[in-house]
Amino acid sequence: PQLVTRALLLRRYDFKVAQIELEENIDPDIGDIVGDRPKLEQAIIYLLNNAHEAAINAPERKVSVTARSDGDGVQVCIRNAGASIPPEIQDQMFLPFFTTKDGAHVGLGLTVARAIMELHEGTLTY
């Protein structure tokens, strides 16, 4: 739980300034996992960044983060009230340099987050 809580702590102010409700459901009894803490935090921060950007333009400005034990591992679910990703581009969203956003977005956040999860024998799905 400390890993997810720390990532949330690093982003909480930005959510507050943007007036995005941040709902946290972190199970305090999640067991320990073995991994590279900074890299796992980085992956969660990338996902929080995406959720933040999607929620800014949503009618309901809300992001929920749930973390719980899942068998021998941990499941972290980040949801936002923004628009859904169209089915025809869902296969592309984890490809390097793919982005649906305008501006200075490079399109590497989800790619890097997924690679970090796979390095830790995990998955990242939409």
Disulfide bonds with the S-S distance in Angstrom:
none
